[in-house]
Amino acid sequence: QKEVEQDPGPLSVPEGAIVSLNCTYSNSAFQYFMWYRQYSRKGPELLMYTYSSGNKEDGRFTAQVDKSSKYISLFIRDSQPSDSATYLCAMSEETSGSRLTFGEGTQLTVNP
Amino acid sequence: DAGVIQSPRHEVTEMGQEVTLRCKPISGHNSLFWYRQTMMRGLELLIYFNNNVPIDDSGMPEDRFSAKMPNASFSTLKIQPSEPRDSAVYFCASSLWLAGGDTQYFGPGTRLTVL
């Protein structure tokens, strides 16, 4: 079983839709939770970062972490065609420094 | 300010040949990571360095893979001999420190095809 599970999609939504992306994990030592966005033929770039449990909002993006359920989510409101990309969740332990474990990534297409 | 620089961007080679991938991290960053991305396995960490010293190479798939960081501004990932199953996109990333939650900045990747 993988430490981090993520539905690879693909996910296709109309412009303006609310998008929900999710990851589950098995390692209870994970404390840092991130979402990276990767455009086609580019390197991943950090989108959101959360430490431990809770919510974090940044514009149209909201990241949620539920450590009791070992479940994290990324919500995108009013999705735009420019949001079309692959979204990867990533996690790390307190003691492992910035060594990240990535999910497989979910490919999202927002149709105009 | 330049980001992480990788070269070459594309590499096509024949099975059995030696392949060398190069990375220049962001100036001032102390940690460097090498990843491999494939459709089947996603993004996998191969090896990472802190202050030019390899910290964890448990992700290196075989002895055919080796990585070096001779100084703070340059790293190489070498595959010798290469095999078709090594075909993937190889990313280099750097971060300021090796601290939990520290942001990793990725390069554009090297797309390797081994025929």
Boltz contact constraints between the chains, C-beta under 6 A:
constraints:
  - contact:
      token1: [A, 32]
      token2: [B, 100]
      max_distance: 6.0
  - contact:
      token1: [A, 32]
      token2: [B, 101]
      max_distance: 6.0
  - contact:
      token1: [A, 43]
      token2: [B, 91]
      max_distance: 6.0
  - contact:
      token1: [A, 43]
      token2: [B, 106]
      max_distance: 6.0
  - contact:
      token1: [A, 43]
      token2: [B, 107]
      max_distance: 6.0
  - contact:
      token1: [A, 43]
      token2: [B, 108]
      max_distance: 6.0
  - contact:
      token1: [A, 43]
      token2: [B, 109]
      max_distance: 6.0
  - contact:
      token1: [A, 44]
      token2: [B, 106]
      max_distance: 6.0
  - contact:
      token1: [A, 46]
      token2: [B, 103]
      max_distance: 6.0
  - contact:
      token1: [A, 51]
      token2: [B, 101]
      max_distance: 6.0
  - contact:
      token1: [A, 92]
      token2: [B, 100]
      max_distance: 6.0
  - contact:
      token1: [A, 94]
      token2: [B, 100]
      max_distance: 6.0
  - contact:
      token1: [A, 97]
      token2: [B, 98]
      max_distance: 6.0
  - contact:
      token1: [A, 97]
      token2: [B, 99]
      max_distance: 6.0
  - contact:
      token1: [A, 98]
      token2: [B, 95]
      max_distance: 6.0
  - contact:
      token1: [A, 98]
      token2: [B, 98]
      max_distance: 6.0
  - contact:
      token1: [A, 98]
      token2: [B, 102]
      max_distance: 6.0
  - contact:
      token1: [A, 102]
      token2: [B, 43]
      max_distance: 6.0
  - contact:
      token1: [A, 104]
      token2: [B, 42]
      max_distance: 6.0
